[in-house]
Amino acid sequence: MKILIRGGRLVDPAQGLDAPGELCIAAGRVVGCGRVPDGFVANRVIEAGGRVVAPGLVDLSARLREPGFEYLATLESEMAAAVAGGVTSLACPPDTDPALDEPGLVEMLKYRAQGLNQCRVYPVGALTTALAGQRLTEMAELRDAGCVAFSQAGSPIADTQVLARALSYAATFDFCVWLQPQDAYLGHGGFAHDGEVATRLGLPAIPVTTETVAIATIVLLMRDTGARVHLCRVSSAAGLEMIRAARAEGLPLSCDVGVHHLHLSDVDIGWFDSNCHLSPPLRAVRDRDALRAGAASGLVDAVCSDHSPVDEDNKQVPFAESEAGATALELLLPLTLKWGREMGLGLGETLARVTTHPARILGVQAGSLAEGVAADVCIFDPAQEWLLAPDSLVSQGKNTPFVGYPLQGRVTQTLVGGNLVFDRQAAER
């Protein structure tokens, strides 16, 4: 199949490209970016006038809820949500049931995902068996099965000796370890940022030191082991300053932030809005502003959805009894665009945080429209305004803090490997 995408604005951060032009696809790969190759005759033409033609989004954290939590979501529903949001590649955390700690489980997930022919799924393997923080997994075997990195998801390792061994083992094979920086004890039993809002509402708190103590430990162990570490969902200004210092001494440390934390703070919890119960918690306004500035400066490498679909039964309860998480795969693009506009960034620089940069962290060839690469493409209307309603979401999870908010920027088509996997006009017929 030969496809011509005509009349759009080509934006590719990997190439520094932002110009009108055509994109030509043949045999699943880009064969012309900005020009039509000699002799190219398309079987299908996609008119993209007034729209942006960009690389497919790369999401560093999207829980697909399989295996084990099919009552919350399924691979079918969440992969459909991904392509509806322009996400063509995503990393799946290992906190499934059972956890992704055996090669057979990883292979099964990849097989199921490939059979659905939607977005590309990159499993992140469990760092310890059952994420229990005690016994290391066979990382080499998990890597051979398809894992791109290793993580504890939201289950911190309490035993520092186990963490040191894990980083040492990973460094031996040059595996990257993804860690959400949280101390196993300091924030135990907490639900909200340790500030005025938590005090007023009487909610058990999670102090910033939960994050900073963990970062300090990780940095010290990185010095000893030489391991590469990616910090997932940094949430505080103090944490960012520690990352800045670690990088200044040359440590191979990257980080990301969840898209919710670029827009919301603990003030948005209001009167116990369980849709704002997230992990890590929404922190103070100064922390949110620091994250926004850090993402703009490049201190924060990537923005992710941290997609965690939760059902109504687990949200329509008191805040402290609700489950942390929110749906976000379909909101990653408009919320990132909103942040970029508010920070005065160009479109290419904004999209880099959800395309080129996360692809580099994953270590995969994605996030580019360069000739010869797989044709993973997101076409969107940057000016289209829409009101977020639960029934407008493809994801099985409908809970989000942004219900009722007007958003700007919406995906119209998504291609993965040159196949048109989402067409909004066709979907809304």
TAJOJO-V274780 format. One line per field, one symbol per residue. burial: 1 if it has 24 or more other C-alpha atoms within 12 Angstrom, else 0. A space follows every 10 residues. Layout:
burial=???
This chain:
burial=0111111111 1111001111 1111110011 1111110000 0100010100 1111111111 1111111000 0111111111 1111111111 1111110011 1110111011 0010001111 1111111111 1111011111 0110111111 1111111100 0111111111 1001111111 1111011001 1111101100 1011111111 1111111111 1110111111 1111111111 1111011000 1111111111 1111111110 0111111111 1111101111 1111110111 1111111111 1001100011 0111111111 1111111111 0010011111 1111111111 1101111111 1011111111 1100000101 0111111111 1110001111 1111111111 111100000
